[in-house]
Amino acid sequence: MRSALLIVLMGCQLGGTGHPGEPGDDQGSGVDHTACTDAMAAAPMAPAGYDFHDGLIAAPRNRWDGVSMPQPGDAMYPGGRYRSIATDASGAMHPGCSTAGLSYPAATIPGYPCAAREFPFPTGVAEDTSKPIVILVHGNSESPTGWMKFVHADPASLMFPADTTARDQLAELLPAAGVRTLAVDFRTDLIDDPKSPEGKDTGNTAKNADHGWDVPILQELIKRVAIANPGRELSLVGFSLGATTVRDALRRLWVEKQDGTWDVNIFERIHDVVVASGANHGVVSFAKQCGVNLTMRGTVTCQMGQRNQYTATAFHRPLNGPAMPTDNGQFGGWWETPCADGDYAFGKRGACGKHTVSYTTITMKDLPNGTQQDEFVSEHASRLYPTECANNLLDGLNDFDTSGYFYNGFFRNHYGAVRSAAGLAKITAALED
């Protein structure tokens, strides 16, 4: 989620093969399977007014000119809508699906035309093929470097106790444990929105993406990795905008199975979903950007909703589903943890091939007075429901990223969920369970 995290973490219909996983796979990551099953027993079947198909529409074309400001109601502006990996009527594909100009060798994944980074195993370590392949999904205005170790050039200049040596991050920790680790690259450097005019915040100088930009790229990566590795499970870790991007990409892939356009039920292939600092129920920058900035900088906040007094957005409606009773009086949706019980997903039973998916959320705890210290989301915004079906974990108020990464550590609280020692410990424990 960078500035808008400063905010903020349409695939081709392709056939595939491979259906691993054993019925009744055990659920880990601190969730009581019986309690989850009991909670899901009350979930509604095909609730009226809710459809698991897209809440956003397909973009009429994939590219914008990078100069013209979108105007209210402009039907040709692709922002706020799903772009496609397949070429549009003009022959253009998603502009973020590119390996041109990368600073690293693009991962080689059969049939995948976009950018992803594969982190190498250290000398003497071989892949443990009994473990799921992990896909890391970065946040807004970001890249795969957010998963890598980093130390600031002048730690003493920072306004907090900063690292003086680089700490290993997921890009180093997971391969060292024999885990094949890939990171999607949404190529936010290629975003085709115009910059803001001098003195105004009506453009997208920060190069914020929205779900219409990110989701199709991740959806294609998950599908291609699944097809290329038919005997393997996958685990996904999403940060910030990457959290809702992970959830929506999985929903869309599951819908392909329901609609008969792909023969794989993706939830039979997923072991863990770990989403950190995600705007599952709103983001703090909504009111400042939604409807005011018409580029992707504004459309992404519109998709996430207002953190305070949250109501479901068009994007969240098919993702979170109908409201369920909660013990805090805040919004929780029945569809937020599909297949956590091995049975229920998006208003349907028998939807999971008897395969359970483990869900973990991580965010910084709120301040004692109930306000947020994370720059973008609160405890409630980040958690998933039913709470019996997700291990909703909190980092302490001092568990921020001490590396000085990203604008001199300006969003260190937000990044703490994936880059602090506490956040890393929670993620690796969830993936190991």
MOTA-V65526 format. One record per residue. N is the residue number from 0. RES is the residue in one letter. BURIAL is + if it has 24 or more other ideal C-beta (glycine too) atoms within 12 Angstrom, else -. Layout:
# MOTA-V65526
{{N	RES	BURIAL} {N	RES	BURIAL}}
This chain:
# MOTA-V65526
{{0	M	+} {1	R	+} {2	S	+} {3	A	+} {4	L	+} {5	L	+} {6	I	+} {7	V	+} {8	L	+} {9	M	+} {10	G	+} {11	C	+} {12	Q	-} {13	L	+} {14	G	-} {15	G	+} {16	T	-} {17	G	+} {18	H	+} {19	P	+} {20	G	+} {21	E	-} {22	P	-} {23	G	-} {24	D	+} {25	D	-} {26	Q	+} {27	G	+} {28	S	+} {29	G	+} {30	V	+} {31	D	-} {32	H	+} {33	T	-} {34	A	-} {35	C	+} {36	T	+} {37	D	-} {38	A	+} {39	M	+} {40	A	-} {41	A	-} {42	A	+} {43	P	-} {44	M	-} {45	A	-} {46	P	-} {47	A	-} {48	G	-} {49	Y	+} {50	D	-} {51	F	+} {52	H	-} {53	D	+} {54	G	+} {55	L	+} {56	I	-} {57	A	+} {58	A	+} {59	P	+} {60	R	+} {61	N	+} {62	R	+} {63	W	+} {64	D	-} {65	G	-} {66	V	-} {67	S	-} {68	M	+} {69	P	+} {70	Q	-} {71	P	-} {72	G	-} {73	D	-} {74	A	-} {75	M	-} {76	Y	+} {77	P	+} {78	G	+} {79	G	+} {80	R	+} {81	Y	+} {82	R	+} {83	S	+} {84	I	+} {85	A	-} {86	T	-} {87	D	+} {88	A	-} {89	S	-} {90	G	-} {91	A	+} {92	M	+} {93	H	+} {94	P	+} {95	G	+} {96	C	+} {97	S	+} {98	T	-} {99	A	-} {100	G	-} {101	L	-} {102	S	-} {103	Y	-} {104	P	-} {105	A	+} {106	A	+} {107	T	-} {108	I	+} {109	P	-} {110	G	-} {111	Y	+} {112	P	+} {113	C	+} {114	A	+} {115	A	+} {116	R	+} {117	E	+} {118	F	+} {119	P	-} {120	F	-} {121	P	-} {122	T	-} {123	G	-} {124	V	-} {125	A	-} {126	E	+} {127	D	-} {128	T	-} {129	S	-} {130	K	+} {131	P	+} {132	I	+} {133	V	+} {134	I	+} {135	L	+} {136	V	+} {137	H	+} {138	G	+} {139	N	+} {140	S	+} {141	E	+} {142	S	+} {143	P	+} {144	T	+} {145	G	+} {146	W	+} {147	M	+} {148	K	+} {149	F	+} {150	V	-} {151	H	+} {152	A	-} {153	D	-} {154	P	-} {155	A	-} {156	S	-} {157	L	+} {158	M	-} {159	F	-} {160	P	-} {161	A	+} {162	D	+} {163	T	-} {164	T	-} {165	A	-} {166	R	+} {167	D	+} {168	Q	+} {169	L	+} {170	A	+} {171	E	+} {172	L	+} {173	L	+} {174	P	+} {175	A	+} {176	A	+} {177	G	-} {178	V	+} {179	R	+} {180	T	+} {181	L	+} {182	A	+} {183	V	+} {184	D	+} {185	F	+} {186	R	+} {187	T	+} {188	D	-} {189	L	+} {190	I	+} {191	D	+} {192	D	+} {193	P	+} {194	K	-} {195	S	+} {196	P	-} {197	E	-} {198	G	-} {199	K	-} {200	D	+} {201	T	+} {202	G	+} {203	N	+} {204	T	+} {205	A	+} {206	K	+} {207	N	+} {208	A	+} {209	D	+} {210	H	+} {211	G	+} {212	W	+} {213	D	+} {214	V	+} {215	P	+} {216	I	+} {217	L	+} {218	Q	+} {219	E	+} {220	L	+} {221	I	+} {222	K	+} {223	R	+} {224	V	+} {225	A	+} {226	I	+} {227	A	+} {228	N	+} {229	P	-} {230	G	-} {231	R	+} {232	E	+} {233	L	+} {234	S	+} {235	L	+} {236	V	+} {237	G	+} {238	F	+} {239	S	+} {240	L	+} {241	G	+} {242	A	+} {243	T	+} {244	T	+} {245	V	+} {246	R	+} {247	D	+} {248	A	+} {249	L	+} {250	R	+} {251	R	+} {252	L	+} {253	W	+} {254	V	+} {255	E	+} {256	K	+} {257	Q	+} {258	D	-} {259	G	-} {260	T	-} {261	W	+} {262	D	-} {263	V	+} {264	N	+} {265	I	+} {266	F	+} {267	E	+} {268	R	+} {269	I	+} {270	H	+} {271	D	+} {272	V	+} {273	V	+} {274	V	+} {275	A	+} {276	S	+} {277	G	+} {278	A	+} {279	N	+} {280	H	+} {281	G	+} {282	V	+} {283	V	+} {284	S	+} {285	F	+} {286	A	-} {287	K	-} {288	Q	+} {289	C	+} {290	G	-} {291	V	-} {292	N	+} {293	L	+} {294	T	+} {295	M	+} {296	R	+} {297	G	+} {298	T	+} {299	V	+} {300	T	+} {301	C	+} {302	Q	+} {303	M	+} {304	G	+} {305	Q	+} {306	R	+} {307	N	-} {308	Q	-} {309	Y	+} {310	T	-} {311	A	+} {312	T	+} {313	A	+} {314	F	+} {315	H	+} {316	R	+} {317	P	+} {318	L	+} {319	N	+} {320	G	+} {321	P	+} {322	A	+} {323	M	+} {324	P	-} {325	T	-} {326	D	-} {327	N	-} {328	G	-} {329	Q	+} {330	F	+} {331	G	+} {332	G	+} {333	W	+} {334	W	+} {335	E	+} {336	T	+} {337	P	+} {338	C	+} {339	A	+} {340	D	+} {341	G	+} {342	D	+} {343	Y	+} {344	A	+} {345	F	+} {346	G	+} {347	K	+} {348	R	-} {349	G	-} {350	A	+} {351	C	+} {352	G	+} {353	K	+} {354	H	+} {355	T	+} {356	V	+} {357	S	+} {358	Y	+} {359	T	+} {360	T	+} {361	I	+} {362	T	+} {363	M	+} {364	K	+} {365	D	+} {366	L	-} {367	P	-} {368	N	-} {369	G	-} {370	T	-} {371	Q	+} {372	Q	+} {373	D	+} {374	E	+} {375	F	+} {376	V	+} {377	S	+} {378	E	+} {379	H	+} {380	A	+} {381	S	+} {382	R	+} {383	L	+} {384	Y	+} {385	P	+} {386	T	+} {387	E	+} {388	C	+} {389	A	+} {390	N	+} {391	N	+} {392	L	+} {393	L	+} {394	D	+} {395	G	+} {396	L	-} {397	N	-} {398	D	+} {399	F	+} {400	D	+} {401	T	+} {402	S	+} {403	G	+} {404	Y	+} {405	F	+} {406	Y	-} {407	N	-} {408	G	+} {409	F	-} {410	F	+} {411	R	+} {412	N	+} {413	H	+} {414	Y	+} {415	G	+} {416	A	+} {417	V	+} {418	R	+} {419	S	+} {420	A	+} {421	A	+} {422	G	+} {423	L	+} {424	A	+} {425	K	+} {426	I	+} {427	T	+} {428	A	-} {429	A	+} {430	L	+} {431	E	+} {432	D	+}}
